[in-house]
Amino acid sequence: MIQKKICYFGILILFIGISSCHRPKNEDNNFGPQKVSILDTIKTLNSLSGTYLLNNDTLSVVYSKKALKLAQSNELTDQVIKAYHGLGKAFTLRHKDSSFYYYRCALKILNTFKNKNEAAALFLDMALLNFDASNFKDALILIDSSKYWAKVTANYQILADCYNSSGNLFMEIQDTTRAIESFKQALSIGNKYLLPKIIGDAIANLSVFEKDVKRTIISQKEAIKYLRQQSGTEEEIAKVNINIGTEQVNPDTALYYYTKALVESKARKLPFIAIAAYNNMAYRSEEHTSELQSRQYL
């Protein structure tokens, strides 16, 4: 594990000097009835942005921009940070450069006002973006920062997410020992604070290291049971079903699980998951056809 931990604001030179980011003049305080109403509207817009993040990122951007404009005009620091953060997330799938830009805007304001409320989530999303770009060293540093602020703010959901994310990163660089340690840490936090999605993710991740295929499948099915206890986990459930299908020897059984993944992906309009399910279905269908042709030949 990289020992350097970023536990302060004003982190990387990379994020300094973004003059075009609008900075509010004051922090969120002294709310009157009108400002409370505005705050509620901004929170609704941010929530809608998150709702459409995976199945309609264009609409997600629209809602985040509306939230940002309203937050800026009313000098609501926390909400400006959240809106920039939301814009960064909304651009993640298609325009990663824009995503980096908006994350940097959020970080600059967060640094200026020493605002810790959004820090853990922001650093984790920045880490995941770097991970996706194969900047593993920066990703680990940012995960460490997220862990620190998650502990400071007692945000155990994000703390556990950090461990699951670092586990995935260690798997990517083939550091199996630290990957398993990270997933076990996530599972421990999930069990302690009763976080079903975290538990499901951790069990699914740990199932990869089972030596017996039957044990792997049992663990993956257990993971789905936990994931179903929390709304908004269709993507994770679909991925686990694809993994279960991949483990099947019988092509028909594999197609059954790929179909289940497809149903989950359609429920949340997850095109990337649907493509993965269709690709696997096509491969196993071709395999099944070849097997039937071989039997006919024999």
Salt bridges, closest charged atoms under 4 A:
ASP57 OD2 - ARG94 NE 2.71
GLU118 OE1 - LYS82 NZ 2.94
GLU118 OE2 - HIS85 ND1 2.70
ASP125 OD2 - HIS85 NE2 2.59
ASP125 OD2 - LYS89 NZ 3.95
ASP132 OD2 - LYS96 NZ 2.77
ASP175 OD2 - ARG178 NE 2.62
ASP201 OD2 - LYS197 NZ 2.90
GLU234 OE1 - ARG268 NH1 2.99
GLU235 OE2 - LYS239 NZ 3.38
GLU236 OE2 - LYS197 NZ 3.53
ASP252 OD1 - HIS288 NE2 3.65
GLU264 OE2 - ARG228 NH2 2.94
GLU287 OE1 - ARG284 NE 2.68
GLU291 OE2 - ARG295 NH2 2.57
